[in-house]
Amino acid sequence: MFLFRLCVCLAAFTALPAADQTLLPPELPWKGASLELIAEANDPWITPAERSGLTETPRYEETMAWLARLVEASPKLQWLSLGTSAEGREIRMVVASADGAGTAKKLAANGKPTLLAHAGIHAGEIDGKDAGLMLLRDMTVGGTKTSLLDAANFLFIPILSVDGHERFSPYSRANQRGPSEMGWRTNRRNLNLNRDFAKLETEELRALISMVNEWQPDLYLDLHVTDGADYQYDITYGYNGQYGWSPNIAGWLDERFSPAIQRDLAAMGHVPGPLVFAINGRDMKGGNLVWTAGPRFSNGWGDLRHLPTVLVENHSLKPYRQRVLGTYVFLETALETLGAHGDELAKATTADRAARTDEVALGWQFDPSSRAMRSFKGVRSETFDSDITGQPNVRWTGETIETEVPHITMSRASARVRRPTYYYIPAAWYTVIETLERHGVRVEKLDDSLTIEVERYRLPDATLDSDASPFEGRTLYKPGTAVVEPTKVELPAGSFAIPTDQPLGTLAVVLLEPQAPDSLFQWGYFSEILQRTEYIEGYVIEPLAQAMLEADPGLRAKFEAKLLADTDFAGDAAARRQWFYERTPYYDDEHRVYPVYRSLD
């Protein structure tokens, strides 16, 4: 009987239509001028998505076959493999330029600024892929947008998470209006690529960053689709502000890029807006968080390495057709703006890469003084008592409203450190060096031993994160209080020196300072220093402790005071023995010493 009921329930579930529209808030009506961008049904270069009326997206093989045909047909296009995924799929990039450059050297030689965009870092959020295919066609064989390549080059990765893309299903993102089937959020090792920019452990991100180091794009777009609340905006986007690590770049994005994006999207019938992160979960009444990303995310990583980076988040509750067309307009305007004002952006980027601030912000938090009321194009919501949870829940009515909500910016540094001139890392920690070098950080290897005065940190209360469950394939650590210890170290030949007087010097600081939220320490790269490997037997410490007390009246006074002040300590024999052990020369003086040394000279 149980098996029969289970089968009936499963049958009822599988009979539900994929992405059941009745589960979603009411759809807002839309008919934008960008609908004219869709190819005619008899167009020989119609894309697979357009053939479905922009309700479906093609699988990996169909996407690559269509692109191969387009690249073969146009001398302005080249394409190449950036590497392979864990399952052996190629991660391919299309290079679009007026002169058909096929290498980084040839592309740089044409003197034009270069836009990099990729889709499918979260493969269920695949709008950018189909928009990019349409734009590549129109700037080449389609003939309607050929002028875009007169002043700028275009690097396009249609699918970054190629394995996640092929976990293809109608049951990927229940909160999203199309396409009818799509890929998965993570890759096949269940790793989120847009949490890997600091540690670079996935094949996909290593391929991407290697390409960035080689091709040196001038502007970078990471194309996504949102989760979260309902509102009128269909295309939202953002970047770290002028208070961040690249203030000159942020100034150009504020003054040149954003006004053009707002203008052109609105002219084509879209509703552009800022990134939306409701402070109180899904209720916008509590305000919107103006987020400042750290380096685990593309936009924070780009800010740290002084690569102009914009995160695009299309609204998941808008139909797929509307989102794809909005992305097309966004890409087109980005290319036009870069072509027209690329010289100004180059100057801003050069200024940020040349800056060497005495202090470096390690992360960002709310600044209450930044609270500002701003207009917000919302959708009316109401609360109801849920029969499922027994708690209030929120739903949206489909009625559009315009109101003012507080915006609070993450513009206050969570911590700052004085920039060292060099970091020194012993040769044993080569895995850390490998990560830095993947980023493109310049690392020097010592040919001879070096004795030098430095600072080091001891981390006496570092521990596992309070939520010790696995996260992105790692267990996270909290550094606690970092105690600064001046010391003299002898670094053997083969050790590593990392100068901070380099374009990626600030990125190196944020990765190597343990207090930084995305430091390699917090990602677990130095967990070994927290384990104690040498011990002393109780039958040895007892007579040794007695001798210590007899020889040092001051130590006896401290011990007796500790017994009086700490009853838990007084009743714990192991803790009492440990107290004496830590005061002997047998104790490991490198226990909890962070093996990254700071030189301030």
N, C-alpha and C positions, 0 to 999 in steps of 0.2 A: 504493500500500500504506500509506504514512504517513497519507494522508488517511482511509483506511478505519479504521485503528487509532484515529485521533483521534476520529472520529465514534462509534466503539464506546465509547471512554472517556467522552465527553460524555454519551452516552445512559445509560451506567451511573450517572453522577453525577446527572443530572437525574431518574433513577428513584428516588433516595433520598428518603425522606419529609422534609419540612421540619422543622427543629429535631429531628433524629433523636435520640430519647431514649436510644438505645443509646450515644451519644457522651458522655452526661452521667453523673455519679456516681449511685448508687442514690437514688431518691426516698424521702424520709422520710414515713412515714404521718402523716396529719393529718385530723382531723374536729372542727372548732371550732364553738362556739355561734354564731359569726357567719354560718354557713351559713343561718341563719334570716332573714337580711337579704335574701336573694335573692327577687325577686318571683315570684309564681305564674305559670305559663305562660299563663294566661288573663287576666292583669292587663293592662288597656288601656294602662297606662303602663310596661310592662316595657321595659327599655332594650335596645338592639341587642346589647350584650355579654351580658346576662342571657339573652336568647333563645337564645344559643349554649351556655348553661351556663357562662358566663364562660371560654370557650376562645378566643373571637374578639373583636376590637375593630373598631368601624365605621370606615369611611373618613371623610374630612373632610366631604364633602357630607352623608352620612347623619347624622353627629354634629350638624351645624348644623341640619339639618331637624328632628331630634328635639327639640333645644333650642328652636328657634323655636316649635314646637307647645306645649312646656311653658311658655315665657314668655307666650305668648298665653293660656294657660289659667289662669295664676295672677297675681293682682294684686300678689303679693309679689315678683315677679321683673321686672326690666328687663334689657335687654342693649344693648351698644353696641360699636362698632368702635374699637379702639385704634390702628388704622393698617393698612397693607397690607404684605405681604411683597414680596420682589424679584420673585416671579412673580405678584403681584397678588391673592393671597388675603387676605381680611380676618382680622385677629387679634382675636377677639371675647372679650368679658368679660361674664359674667352678674353682676348686682347683686341680691343677695337681702337683703331687709329686711322687717320687719313692716309698715312703712308704704309699701312699694313705691317707695322713693326711686330716682330715675333720674339724679341728678347728684351730684357730690361735695359741693356746698353743702347739698343737701337731706339727704344721708346724714349729714353732720356735725351737722346740726341736730337729729337724733334723740337725740344724746348717748350713743349706745351705742358700745362699742369695735368695731373692724372687723378681721376676719381676711381676709388675702389668701392664696390658694393658686393655684399653677399647675401644670399637668402638661405633659409633652412638651417641656421645654426640650431634652431628648434624645428625639426622637420615637419611638425604639424602646422607650423606657422609659415606657410609656403607662398604667400602672396607675391613676394619679391621675385620668385623664380618666373612665374608666368608674366609678370609685368616686364621683367628684364628681357625675356624672349621677344615680346612684342616690340620693345624699344630697339633691340638689336636689329630686328628685321626692318623697322622703319628708318633707321639711320644708315641702312645699306641697301638691300635689294628692294625694299618698299619705296624708297626715294622721298619720303615725306619729311624726314628729320636729318637729312645728310649734313646740314650745316652744323649740327652739334659737334662733329669731329673736326671742324675747322679750327677750333680754339682749345680743345681739351681732348684727352685720351680717356678711355673707359676700360677698367678691368672688372670683369663680372664673374662671380662664382655662383652658378645657379643653385647648387645644393652643397652645403658644407657638411652637414651630417648625413652622409650618403647611406650609411647603414640604417640609421634611424628613419630615414625617408622610406626605406623598403619594408619597415614594419607597418605596412599599409593596411588601413582598416577604416570602415565607416564609424568605428567606435573609439576614435582617438581623443577628440576634444568636444565633449558634450556641450560646452558653453560657447561654441563657435558656430557661426552661420556659414558653413561650407569651407572648403569644397566637400563634395559628397563622400570622398574617401581621402585620407591624408596619412602622413607619417607620424612618428612618435616624438615626444619631447626630448628624449635622451638617446645616446648612441646604444649600440648593442651590449656594451658593458654597463649600461644604465648610468652613464656619466653625462652630466649636463655640460655641454661645451661652453656655455656662457657662464660657467663658474670656474673655468680652467685657465683664464688668461694670466693669472699670477704663477701657477705652478707648472703649467704646460706639460701635462701628463698624457693627453690624448693624441692619437695620431693626427686627428683633424686639426687641432690647434697648433701642433708643431708644424704641420704643413702650411697653415695660414701665416704664422709669424715668420717662418723662413721666407715665405714669399714677400711679406712686407719688408723684411730686411733687404731683400734683393731688389725689389721693384720700387721701393720708396714712394708710395702714393702720397698725394698732397691732401686728399680728403677721403674719409672713410665712412661709409654708411652701413650700419648693421640693421637688417630688416626683420621685424618681428610682428607678432599680433598679441594684443593684450589679453589678460584675464581681468576680472574685477567688475566694477560698477557699470551702470548704464548711463549714458550721456549722449549729447548730440554730435560731438566730434567724431569724425571717421578716421582721420589721419592725425595721430599725435606724435610728437618727437621732442627730443631734448638732448642736452649736453651739460657737462659741468660748467659752472658759471665763472665769472671773472675773478672771484675770490679763490679759485682753485689753483691747480698746479700749472695751468697754461693760460694766464690771464689775457695775453695778447690775442691768442687764437680765439678765446671765448668772445673777445671784443669784436673780432671779424664776424663770427657767427651771429652775434647780436645785431650788428650794424648792416651787414651785407646779405648774409645767407637767410636768416629768418624772415626778414621782410619780403624777400623774393618768394620764398616758399608760401608764406601766408597769402600773398597777392595771387599767385598763379593757381594754387589749389582752390581758393575762393572763386576765381574767375571761371574755373572749370566745374563749378557746382559742388565742391567738397567743403567740409567744415574742419579746417585745420585747428589744432589746439595743442596745449602743452601736455607733457606726460602727466597722467592722472594716477595718483596714489592716495586713495582716501585714508585719512589718518585714523578714522574710526571704522576700520574694516571696509564695509560697502556703503556707508552712509556719508555722503559728501557734506552734510551739515557740520561735521567736525573739522572740515577743512581739507586742504590738499597739501601733501608733502612735496616740496620741491627738492627732489632727490639729488644727492651728490654721490656718484658711484666711486667705489674703490677698485683696485686693479684686478679683482677676480672677474669683473664685468668688462665688456669691450669698451664702453664709454669711459670708465675709470682708468683702464689700462691706457687708452689712447691719450687721455688727459695727462697721465704721468709721463708718457714717452713723447709728449708734444707732437702727437699726430692728431690733427683735427678730426674728431670722431662724433658722429651723430647717431643716436639710437632712435629708430623709427618703430613706433608701436601702433599698428592699425587696430581699430576697435573691433573686438571679436564679435560683437552683436550686430555689426553691419554685414550685409550680404557679401559673398565672395567677390562678385562682379564689381561692386562699389569699391572694395578694398584694393583689388588688383589695379583698377583704373587710377585710383588715388596714388598708388605707389608709382605707376608709370609717370604721372605728372611730377611727382616728387623727384624721381630720377632725372627727368628731363630738365627741370629747373635747377637741380644741383649741378648738372653739367654746364648749363648756360651760365650760371652764376660763377662757377669756378673758371670757366673760360674768360669771362669778362673781368673778373676781379682776382684772378690767380696771383698776380704780382703782389697785391696787398696781402693776401694770405701768406705768401712765401716770406714776406718781411715779418709778419706776425710770428710765424713759426720759427724763423731764424732767431728772433728776439727771445722767445721762450726757451729755445734750446741753448742759447748762450747765457741765460740768467743763472746765477749761482747764489741763491738766497742763503743767508747765514743760518737761518733756521728752516726746518722742513716740517710741514704738517704731515702727520702720519695717517690721518683719517678725518672724517667729518661727522658732525652731530648737529642736532637742532640748535638754531640760534633764536631764542624767543623774541629778541629785538627785531627780527626780520619779518615778523607777522604783518601781513598786508592784506587788505580786503581787495579782491579782484573779481571781475565779472566772470561768471561761469555758465556755460550753455549746458544745462542739465536736463534730466528727465525726472518728472515728479515720482517720488517713491512713497510708500506707505508701509507701516509695520503691521504685523498680524501675529496672533498667537499660534505657533506651530503645533499641530497634533503630533508631529514626528518627534520633535525635540522637547516639547513642553516649554519652550522659550520663545521670546519675540524673534521674528525674522523679518526680512525686508523683501519687498517686491516692487517692480516698476510698472507704472500704469500706461506708458506710451505717450503721456502728455508732456510736450516740451515746455520748459521753463527757462528763464534767464534770471539768475540771482547773483548775489555776491557771497563768496565763501572765503574764509581766511586761507592764505597761502603762507606756509612756514618753511623757510629754506634751511637746508643742512649746510650752513656756511661757516660754522664755528669749528675750528680745529679740535679734534678730540685729544690730541697730544702733539707736542712739537719737540724736536731734538735739534741740537746744534749739529750742523753738517760737518762731518769729519773730512779731512783731506784724503785719507785712505781708509779702507777696511783691509784687514789682513785675516786670511783664513788658512789654517793648516791643511796640508795636502790630503789628510785623511777624509776631509769633508768634500771630496771631489764631486759628489752628486749635486751639491749646492752650486758649485761652479758650473756644472753642466747646464743647470737651469738658467743661471745668469747669462751664459753664453748663448743659449737658445734665444733669449730675449734680444741679443745683440749688444749686451753690456761688454765693454772692453775690460779684459782681465789680463793682468801681467803675472807671469810665473817667475819666481825668484830663482836665479841661476846659482846664487850663493846663499849661505845662511845669513841671517840678519838679526841682530839684537837691537831692540827698540823699546822706548818708553811709550806705552799705550794706555787706553782705558779698556776695561772689560766689564761685562755685566755678570753678576751672580744672581740667580733666580731662586731665592730660598723658598718661596711659596707657589711656584709654578705648579700647575696641575692640569689634569684633563678638563676639558670644557664640562660644565655642569650637565649638558646634554651629551653624553659620551657615545651616543649612537653614531654609526658610520655616516659620514657626509662626503659625498663626491669621492668615494673610495678611500677616505682617510678618517682618522680620529683627530679632532681638533684639540688644541691645548691653549690654556690661558697663562700668560707669563707672570701674573701677579706683579709684585713690586720688583723692579729691576734695580738692584743695588750696584752703583758704580764703584769700581775698584781700580785705582791707578796701579799699574804694575809694569815690570820690565819682562819682556818675553824674548826668547830665542827662537826664531823661526827658521827651521831647517830649509835647505835648498829644496825646491819643489813646492814650497808653499805659494800662496796666491795673494796678490795685491790688487785691490779694486779702487782705482782713483774715482773720486766723485766729480772731478773737473772734466766732465764729458757730457755729451748731450743726454745720455741715459743715466746720468749720475743720480738724479732724484728718484728715478725708478729703483735703482740699486739701494738707496737709503730705505725706501719704504718696504722693500723685500727683506732687508737684512736687520732692521730694527725690530726686536721681538715684540715691542708694544704695539706695532702697527697691526690693525685688524686682519690684513692679508699678508702678514710677514710669513716667510718660509718656516719660522719657528712655530707660529700658530697653526700652520698646515701640517705640522708633525715631522718636519725634516730634521729636528734636533732632539727627538724624544729620548734618545739614548743617554743624554746628559742627566736625566732625572732619575735614572736607576743607580742604586748603590750596589757595587759588586764585591767589595771587600768588607769583611766583618771581623769582629773580635769575640772570642769565646768568653762566657761568663766567668769561668774559672781563672781567666787571665786578667780581666778588667777589675775583678774584686781586689786582689792585692795591689794592682797598679793604682786604683783609685785611692786606696788607703795611703799609699806612699805619696800620692799627689797632695792629699789633704794635710799630711804631716809636714810636707816640704813647703807648702804655700798657705799661710793663714788667710790671705785674701781670697783664695779660691774656696777655702772652708766657709768663710763668711757668705760668699755668693751662693754656695750650695745650701746652707742653712736658711738663707733668706728665700730661696726658691721653694724649699720644703714648706715654709710657713705661708707663702703667698699662693701656692698652687697645690690644692689638695689632690687634684687628679694626678699630678706629677708625683706627689708624695706617695700615693698608693700604687704606682706603676713601676714595678721593679725593672722592666725593660727600658722604660724611659729614663730612669735614673742611671742605668748603666750607659745608655746612649749619650747622656749629658757629659759623662766623663770621657767617653770614647772620642767625642767631637773635639775635646780639648787636649788630645794626645797627638804626637807626630805621626801616629799610625793611621789617622783618619785621612781619607782621600781629599786633598785640598782642591781637587778639580771637580768635586761633586757639585752639580748644578751651576758650573761655570759655563757660560755661553761662549763657544769657541770662535767668536767673531770679534776681532780686536779693532778698536777705533783709534786712529792717529789724528790728533788735532794740530799737529805742526805742519 
